[in-house]
Amino acid sequence: MSSSFRSFCRYFAIIISFCLIFSLVGPNFTKAAPGVTGRTPKKQTVKADIGDIPNKLPKNKLELTSKRTKYSTRYLHPDGSFSEDIFLDPQFYQDPSDKKWKKIDNTLKVSKTKAGKLENTANEVKTWLADQAGTGDLASIEKDGKSVSFVPVQAKSVKGSIKGNEITYPEIYTDTDVRYRIEGDMLKEDLILQQYHQNTFTFELKADGVKPVVGKDGTISFTDSKGNKVWYFKNLFMTDANGKYSDKVNLKLHEEKGKTYVDVVADENFLKDPKTKYPVTIDPSIDTWDVQHDNFISTGYPDSYAFSPTYMMTGYHSVNGTTRSLVQFYLPSIPSDSIIQSANFNAYQTKTDATNSTIDLYRITSNWNGMSHGTHSRPLATSGIRQ
């Protein structure tokens, strides 16, 4: 690991290229087709488990949409090889009308069914956001007839500013903006403090088909009637304008007069510290219980793990110490006769504190949980660089 520090946008992809030991047409294809034995007439079409393929090689890279999964898709290349693009965040959803996997589109549009609301364009997790705060539910998420809604207490009536998949409500509290962004299945919320005014923000929770439950580790999840977890609040954190980080942000669940509330409580010492540079962003995001296996750990916070930020850290950081990023992908199945030619890991660099630094990639060799590892309990990894 280099001594420099780098921050990466939390949008990862791994591309695996593989070549089947048969070609698209001709005897080799027929011979290697899985599940087929004996001789096959030349004109008989034999399908391997690689998706819908054309009779001729494409001139350009062609997506085999029948092989999409929630996190991946497959491509056929002009040379007869195939590749899988595998993502860390959900990219596709299965349309219940035709059972086909379609591209997620979380772009906000005016809702045709709910007055005064905006909704994401295409996703199995439906999200509604008010076009104006102070008029009831500010944000709602729904899946399979279950839903959770949030109503900010004592919020001002302000018009939201829309940009793609996000909306910002300026000055919804004194010196504080609220921004929502839909990423994959997650509803990401940011409380943006322009200067210190308060450290506690209260939201009323409205749940239908689920109920909030506080786990032994303090995590608040939403479970259905069978006890299955549907959504959960990710671990909270906050950062200042210089990237100074603190995980001293807590959620407190309580009930008053038959209503359920959650308080977002940020550490006053961090907010009042003269070294803290505003604006400060607090992140209380909610996601589906499809536990992501990615986080970054640091020697500066050896008992903590950061899987909520939209970035990952690696290298040395003046506040966090030595940091490492941990990533695990949901890998799709590929034909058993495939020969892996190459695999590429792609990440987007958003910040660096050094030039000409090198990031090494290692294989994790032990089981790990993206929600429970700090540097004191980090998983085992190979000793050599993965070439």
RODO-2510 file (C-alpha; in nm, 4 decimals, decimal comma):
residues 387
     n   res          X          Y          Z
     1     m     0,0000     0,0000     0,0000
     2     s     0,1387     0,3369    -0,0924
     3     s     0,1852     0,6052     0,1677
     4     s    -0,0463     0,8403    -0,0179
     5     f    -0,4184     0,8854     0,0339
     6     r    -0,6821     0,8461    -0,2299
     7     s    -1,0577     0,8747    -0,2220
     8     f    -1,2686     0,6903    -0,4749
     9     c    -1,6269     0,7512    -0,5790
    10     r    -1,8361     0,4583    -0,4601
    11     y    -1,9128     0,3334    -0,8078
    12     f    -1,7195     0,0191    -0,8797
    13     a    -1,7303    -0,2218    -1,1674
    14     i    -1,5430    -0,5359    -1,2467
    15     i    -1,5208    -0,6569    -1,6038
    16     i    -1,4477    -1,0214    -1,6689
    17     s    -1,3639    -1,1221    -2,0231
    18     f    -1,3882    -1,4865    -2,1121
    19     c    -1,3656    -1,6934    -2,4239
    20     l    -1,5709    -2,0072    -2,4649
    21     i    -1,3913    -2,3028    -2,6140
    22     f    -1,6361    -2,2960    -2,8989
    23     s    -1,7113    -2,0357    -3,1624
    24     l    -2,0520    -1,8954    -3,2469
    25     v    -2,1118    -2,1196    -3,5476
    26     g    -1,9706    -2,4421    -3,6916
    27     p    -1,8675    -2,7746    -3,5424
    28     n    -1,6753    -2,6341    -3,2443
    29     f    -1,9830    -2,4537    -3,1156
    30     t    -2,1974    -2,7591    -3,1458
    31     k    -1,9405    -2,9833    -2,9896
    32     a    -1,9019    -2,7700    -2,6793
    33     a    -2,2656    -2,6874    -2,6279
    34     p    -2,3596    -2,7912    -2,2730
    35     g    -2,6242    -3,0571    -2,2320
    36     v    -2,5815    -3,1883    -2,5883
    37     t    -2,4241    -3,5226    -2,6720
    38     g    -2,3643    -3,7088    -2,9964
    39     r    -2,3593    -3,5643    -3,3435
    40     t    -2,5678    -3,2629    -3,4263
    41     p    -2,6913    -3,1794    -3,7793
    42     k    -2,5321    -2,8684    -3,9223
    43     k    -2,8573    -2,6783    -3,9565
    44     q    -2,9731    -2,7508    -3,6029
    45     t    -2,9387    -2,4583    -3,3650
    46     v    -2,7800    -2,5430    -3,0331
    47     k    -2,8016    -2,2939    -2,7487
    48     a    -2,5358    -2,2672    -2,4835
    49     d    -2,6082    -2,0958    -2,1557
    50     i    -2,4601    -1,7679    -2,2658
    51     g    -2,7741    -1,5755    -2,3548
    52     d    -2,9527    -1,4920    -2,6777
    53     i    -2,6862    -1,4768    -2,9482
    54     p    -2,7092    -1,3814    -3,3167
    55     n    -2,6256    -1,6119    -3,6059
    56     k    -2,3295    -1,3936    -3,6959
    57     l    -2,0691    -1,2159    -3,4927
    58     p    -2,1632    -0,8520    -3,4262
    59     k    -1,9611    -0,5647    -3,5704
    60     n    -1,9702    -0,3904    -3,2345
    61     k    -2,0027    -0,5025    -2,8738
    62     l    -2,3530    -0,6448    -2,8230
    63     e    -2,5329    -0,6726    -2,4898
    64     l    -2,7044    -1,0076    -2,4240
    65     t    -2,9955    -0,8672    -2,2263
    66     s    -3,1317    -1,2104    -2,1331
    67     k    -2,8243    -1,2624    -1,9116
    68     r    -2,8738    -0,9515    -1,7031
    69     t    -2,8921    -0,9819    -1,3265
    70     k    -2,9523    -0,7167    -1,0645
    71     y    -2,5799    -0,6398    -1,0547
    72     s    -2,4416    -0,7511    -1,3921
    73     t    -2,4829    -0,7824    -1,7665
    74     r    -2,3094    -0,9792    -2,0425
    75     y    -2,1650    -0,8665    -2,3766
    76     l    -2,0682    -1,0480    -2,6953
    77     h    -1,7657    -0,9075    -2,8787
    78     p    -1,6781    -0,9127    -3,2515
    79     d    -1,3959    -1,1616    -3,1883
    80     g    -1,6371    -1,4162    -3,0377
    81     s    -1,5383    -1,3566    -2,6761
    82     f    -1,7759    -1,2512    -2,4020
    83     s    -1,7456    -1,0171    -2,1076
    84     e    -1,9378    -0,9599    -1,7866
    85     d    -1,9771    -0,6127    -1,6409
    86     i    -2,0362    -0,6526    -1,2681
    87     f    -2,1349    -0,3582    -1,0486
    88     l    -2,1418    -0,3000    -0,6766
    89     d    -2,4743    -0,1145    -0,6841
    90     p    -2,7966    -0,2435    -0,8444
    91     q    -2,8139    -0,1623    -1,2150
    92     f    -3,1232    -0,3550    -1,3274
    93     y    -3,4658    -0,4462    -1,1914
    94     q    -3,7002    -0,7247    -1,2960
    95     d    -4,0185    -0,5858    -1,4482
    96     p    -4,3102    -0,7842    -1,2981
    97     s    -4,5145    -0,7450    -1,6180
    98     d    -4,2782    -0,9414    -1,8432
    99     k    -4,0118    -1,0724    -1,5983
   100     k    -3,7373    -0,9036    -1,8006
   101     w    -3,4415    -0,7279    -1,6405
   102     k    -3,4514    -0,3601    -1,7304
   103     k    -3,2182    -0,0692    -1,6655
   104     i    -3,2823     0,1199    -1,3429
   105     d    -3,3668     0,4835    -1,4022
   106     n    -3,3924     0,6912    -1,0850
   107     t    -3,4397     1,0217    -1,2661
   108     l    -3,7089     1,2169    -1,0862
   109     k    -4,0282     1,2991    -1,2721
   110     v    -4,3675     1,4422    -1,1769
   111     s    -4,5881     1,1668    -1,0361
   112     k    -4,9089     1,0930    -1,2246
   113     t    -5,0667     0,9172    -0,9270
   114     k    -4,9723     1,1376    -0,6313
   115     a    -5,0343     1,5114    -0,6409
   116     g    -4,7423     1,7310    -0,5362
   117     k    -4,4989     1,4394    -0,5551
   118     l    -4,2019     1,3411    -0,7683
   119     e    -4,1123     0,9780    -0,8338
   120     n    -3,8213     0,7804    -0,9762
   121     t    -3,8738     0,6706    -1,3354
   122     a    -3,8082     0,2945    -1,3319
   123     n    -3,7134     0,0716    -1,0367
   124     e    -3,8664    -0,2065    -0,8266
   125     v    -3,8147     0,0202    -0,5241
   126     k    -4,0489     0,3145    -0,5734
   127     t    -3,9496     0,6481    -0,4210
   128     w    -4,1685     0,9545    -0,3820
   129     l    -4,0358     1,2979    -0,2872
   130     a    -4,2437     1,6086    -0,2183
   131     d    -4,1964     1,8947    -0,4617
   132     q    -4,2315     2,1261    -0,1615
   133     a    -4,1354     2,0660     0,2022
   134     g    -4,3685     2,1435     0,4913
   135     t    -4,6718     1,9784     0,3307
   136     g    -4,6648     1,6303     0,4892
   137     d    -4,4470     1,3360     0,3871
   138     l    -4,1182     1,4634     0,2522
   139     a    -3,9852     1,1271     0,1339
   140     s    -4,1345     0,7797     0,0950
   141     i    -3,9997     0,4453    -0,0262
   142     e    -4,2128     0,1476    -0,1272
   143     k    -4,1525    -0,2115    -0,2307
   144     d    -4,3918    -0,5063    -0,2582
   145     g    -4,6717    -0,3151    -0,0874
   146     k    -4,4562    -0,2127     0,2095
   147     s    -4,3483     0,1458     0,2695
   148     v    -4,1682     0,3881     0,4997
   149     s    -4,2241     0,7649     0,4958
   150     f    -4,0392     1,0528     0,6621
   151     v    -4,1848     1,3816     0,7846
   152     p    -3,9337     1,6403     0,9115
   153     v    -4,0577     1,7978     1,2342
   154     q    -4,0788     2,1789     1,2393
   155     a    -3,9585     2,2023     0,8811
   156     k    -4,0072     2,5210     0,6836
   157     s    -4,2211     2,5311     0,3710
   158     v    -3,9667     2,5491     0,0892
   159     k    -3,9665     2,4503    -0,2766
   160     g    -3,7368     2,1677    -0,3780
   161     s    -3,4690     2,2117    -0,6444
   162     i    -3,4505     1,9093    -0,8762
   163     k    -3,1424     1,7803    -1,0560
   164     g    -3,1606     1,4378    -1,2184
   165     n    -3,2025     1,1822    -0,9409
   166     e    -3,1750     1,4275    -0,6524
   167     i    -3,3700     1,7086    -0,4922
   168     t    -3,2519     1,9733    -0,2456
   169     y    -3,4710     2,1647    -0,0006
   170     p    -3,2756     2,4815     0,0892
   171     e    -3,3052     2,6231     0,4423
   172     i    -3,5606     2,3598     0,5442
   173     y    -3,4191     2,4206     0,8920
   174     t    -3,2303     2,7315     1,0014
   175     d    -2,8896     2,7275     0,8253
   176     t    -2,9562     2,3692     0,7098
   177     d    -3,0476     2,2186     0,3724
   178     v    -3,1813     1,8684     0,3153
   179     r    -3,0849     1,6782     0,0009
   180     y    -3,2214     1,3435    -0,1172
   181     r    -3,0582     1,1337    -0,3861
   182     i    -3,1753     0,7956    -0,5168
   183     e    -2,8869     0,5562    -0,5863
   184     g    -2,9731     0,2005    -0,6894
   185     d    -3,2199     0,0847    -0,4224
   186     m    -3,0958     0,3369    -0,1667
   187     l    -3,2532     0,6658    -0,0623
   188     k    -2,9580     0,8776     0,0419
   189     e    -3,0287     1,1755     0,2646
   190     d    -2,7850     1,4552     0,3420
   191     l    -2,8346     1,7166     0,6113
   192     i    -2,6132     2,0046     0,5000
   193     l    -2,5293     2,2449     0,7828
   194     q    -2,4066     2,5802     0,6518
   195     q    -2,3090     2,6778     1,0055
   196     y    -2,3813     2,5485     1,3534
   197     h    -2,7350     2,6104     1,4768
   198     q    -2,8530     2,2767     1,6151
   199     n    -2,7248     1,9209     1,6464
   200     t    -3,0544     1,7287     1,6594
   201     f    -3,3005     1,6809     1,3736
   202     t    -3,6272     1,4942     1,4240
   203     f    -3,8338     1,3045     1,1668
   204     e    -4,1679     1,1346     1,2119
   205     l    -4,1658     0,7792     1,0745
   206     k    -4,4722     0,6346     0,9032
   207     a    -4,4462     0,2631     0,8296
   208     d    -4,6900     0,0383     0,6425
   209     g    -4,6327    -0,3389     0,6372
   210     v    -4,3083    -0,3028     0,8335
   211     k    -4,2065    -0,1845     1,1786
   212     p    -3,8835    -0,0241     1,3034
   213     v    -3,6672    -0,2471     1,5216
   214     v    -3,3500    -0,1530     1,7088
   215     g    -3,0829    -0,4259     1,6912
   216     k    -2,8262    -0,5155     1,9560
   217     d    -2,5661    -0,3060     1,7713
   218     g    -2,8017    -0,0069     1,7609
   219     t    -2,8887    -0,0474     1,3926
   220     i    -3,2479     0,0471     1,3118
   221     s    -3,4053    -0,1863     1,0588
   222     f    -3,7591    -0,2251     0,9269
   223     t    -3,8992    -0,5771     0,9447
   224     d    -4,2144    -0,7338     0,8002
   225     s    -4,4686    -0,9539     0,9818
   226     k    -4,2366    -1,2575     0,9473
   227     g    -3,9381    -1,0773     1,0946
   228     n    -3,7622    -1,0377     0,7590
   229     k    -3,5561    -0,7221     0,7269
   230     v    -3,6677    -0,5042     0,4373
   231     w    -3,4847    -0,1735     0,4953
   232     y    -3,2320    -0,0393     0,7406
   233     f    -3,0590     0,2852     0,8298
   234     k    -2,6950     0,2772     0,7328
   235     n    -2,4336     0,3756     0,9899
   236     l    -2,4327     0,7510     1,0165
   237     f    -2,1336     0,9762     0,9705
   238     m    -2,0526     1,3398     0,8962
   239     t    -1,7807     1,5232     0,7096
   240     d    -1,6771     1,8864     0,6933
   241     a    -1,5702     2,0864     0,3883
   242     n    -1,2101     1,9636     0,4264
   243     g    -1,3071     1,5971     0,4442
   244     k    -1,2702     1,5748     0,8217
   245     y    -1,4691     1,2658     0,9230
   246     s    -1,6645     1,1637     1,2315
   247     d    -1,8917     0,8677     1,2979
   248     k    -2,0266     1,0240     1,6165
   249     v    -2,3783     1,0557     1,4800
   250     n    -2,6588     0,8545     1,6395
   251     l    -3,0191     0,7661     1,5707
   252     k    -3,2663     0,7638     1,8576
   253     l    -3,6034     0,5971     1,8081
   254     h    -3,8924     0,7027     2,0329
   255     e    -4,2706     0,7270     2,0430
   256     e    -4,4925     1,0136     2,1483
   257     k    -4,8723     1,0187     2,1500
   258     g    -4,8983     0,7155     1,9250
   259     k    -4,6486     0,8421     1,6685
   260     t    -4,2978     0,7134     1,5974
   261     y    -4,0039     0,9491     1,5644
   262     v    -3,6347     0,9177     1,4920
   263     d    -3,3806     1,1776     1,6063
   264     v    -3,0579     1,2347     1,4159
   265     v    -2,8104     1,3486     1,6824
   266     a    -2,4665     1,4767     1,5774
   267     d    -2,1721     1,5254     1,8115
   268     e    -2,1690     1,8861     1,9333
   269     n    -1,7927     1,8817     1,9936
   270     f    -1,7316     1,8087     1,6259
   271     l    -1,9779     2,0756     1,5118
   272     k    -1,8387     2,3393     1,7495
   273     d    -1,4724     2,2557     1,6948
   274     p    -1,2928     2,5676     1,5545
   275     k    -1,1065     2,3345     1,3156
   276     t    -1,4321     2,2152     1,1612
   277     k    -1,4930     2,3914     0,8325
   278     y    -1,8501     2,4392     0,7172
   279     p    -2,0597     2,3238     0,5452
   280     v    -2,0858     1,9961     0,7375
   281     t    -2,2784     1,7103     0,5774
   282     i    -2,4573     1,4480     0,7900
   283     d    -2,5686     1,1274     0,6175
   284     p    -2,8668     0,9291     0,7545
   285     s    -2,9422     0,7083     0,4486
   286     i    -3,1857     0,4184     0,4210
   287     d    -3,1283     0,1134     0,1999
   288     t    -3,2857    -0,2223     0,1217
   289     w    -3,1624    -0,5121     0,3339
   290     d    -2,9406    -0,6485     0,0580
   291     v    -2,6236    -0,6093     0,2568
   292     q    -2,3506    -0,4485     0,0514
   293     h    -2,0068    -0,5935     0,1005
   294     d    -1,7979    -0,2824     0,0733
   295     n    -1,6512    -0,0459     0,3249
   296     f    -1,3264     0,1174     0,4235
   297     i    -1,1463     0,0698     0,7524
   298     s    -0,8822     0,2844     0,9201
   299     t    -0,6311     0,2658     1,2020
   300     g    -0,7560     0,6042     1,3238
   301     y    -1,0929     0,4425     1,4034
   302     p    -0,9979     0,0768     1,4608
   303     d    -1,3392    -0,0316     1,5885
   304     s    -1,5368     0,1455     1,3181
   305     y    -1,6262     0,0576     0,9616
   306     a    -1,7500     0,3042     0,7004
   307     f    -1,9925     0,1562     0,4491
   308     s    -2,2319     0,4523     0,4181
   309     p    -2,0096     0,7149     0,2505
   310     t    -2,0237     0,7587    -0,1253
   311     y    -1,6467     0,7233    -0,1386
   312     m    -1,3796     0,4783    -0,0265
   313     m    -1,0386     0,5596     0,1191
   314     t    -0,7069     0,3872     0,0690
   315     g    -0,3531     0,4808     0,1725
   316     y    -0,2528     0,7157     0,4553
   317     h    -0,4752     1,0000     0,5733
   318     s    -0,3818     1,2632     0,8321
   319     v    -0,7027     1,2051     1,0326
   320     n    -0,7987     0,8448     0,9559
   321     g    -0,4468     0,7009     0,9586
   322     t    -0,3812     0,3989     0,7376
   323     t    -0,6943     0,3122     0,5416
   324     r    -0,7975     0,0133     0,3324
   325     s    -1,1019    -0,0437     0,1145
   326     l    -1,2833    -0,3786     0,1147
   327     v    -1,5055    -0,4816    -0,1748
   328     q    -1,7013    -0,7963    -0,2583
   329     f    -1,9038    -0,8390    -0,5767
   330     y    -2,2132    -1,0430    -0,6493
   331     l    -2,0706    -1,2653    -0,9227
   332     p    -2,3050    -1,4145    -1,1843
   333     s    -2,2607    -1,7662    -1,3167
   334     i    -2,0769    -1,8121    -1,6468
   335     p    -2,0679    -2,1166    -1,8774
   336     s    -1,8612    -2,3994    -1,7264
   337     d    -1,6509    -2,4311    -2,0427
   338     s    -1,5375    -2,0680    -2,0290
   339     i    -1,1721    -1,9721    -2,0182
   340     i    -1,1099    -1,6510    -1,8252
   341     q    -0,8878    -1,4244    -2,0340
   342     s    -0,8750    -1,1178    -1,8098
   343     a    -1,0464    -0,9364    -1,5240
   344     n    -1,0347    -0,5615    -1,4644
   345     f    -1,1291    -0,3695    -1,1520
   346     n    -1,2451    -0,0112    -1,2178
   347     a    -1,2805     0,2668    -0,9608
   348     y    -1,3172     0,6418    -1,0008
   349     q    -1,0685     0,8617    -0,8206
   350     t    -1,2226     1,1739    -0,6693
   351     k    -0,9352     1,3065    -0,4572
   352     t    -0,5674     1,2438    -0,3980
   353     d    -0,3115     1,3906    -0,1594
   354     a    -0,0112     1,2749    -0,3619
   355     t     0,1083     1,2311    -0,7182
   356     n     0,2353     0,9152    -0,8870
   357     s     0,0890     0,6943    -0,6164
   358     t     0,0089     0,3276    -0,6698
   359     i    -0,2943     0,1385    -0,5423
   360     d    -0,2457    -0,2356    -0,4918
   361     l    -0,5227    -0,4924    -0,5218
   362     y    -0,5323    -0,8053    -0,3027
   363     r    -0,7619    -1,1025    -0,2825
   364     i    -0,9543    -1,1475     0,0452
   365     t    -0,9227    -1,5076     0,1594
   366     s    -1,1551    -1,5196     0,4607
   367     n    -1,5249    -1,4589     0,5112
   368     w    -1,6195    -1,1070     0,6076
   369     n    -1,9214    -0,8898     0,6644
   370     g    -1,9339    -0,5419     0,5138
   371     m    -2,1114    -0,4151     0,8252
   372     s    -1,8931    -0,5494     1,1055
   373     h    -1,5222    -0,5124     1,0370
   374     g    -1,2761    -0,2566     1,1677
   375     t    -0,8984    -0,2737     1,1508
   376     h    -0,9013    -0,4836     1,4717
   377     s    -1,0935    -0,7573     1,2902
   378     r    -1,0097    -0,7057     0,9252
   379     p    -1,0335    -1,0132     0,7003
   380     l    -0,7319    -1,2078     0,5768
   381     a    -0,5873    -1,1283     0,2348
   382     t    -0,3192    -1,2576     0,0011
   383     s     0,0358    -1,1379     0,0650
   384     g     0,1090    -1,0640    -0,2993
   385     i    -0,0326    -0,8171    -0,5481
   386     r    -0,3017    -0,9567    -0,7738
   387     q    -0,1730    -0,9045    -1,1265
***
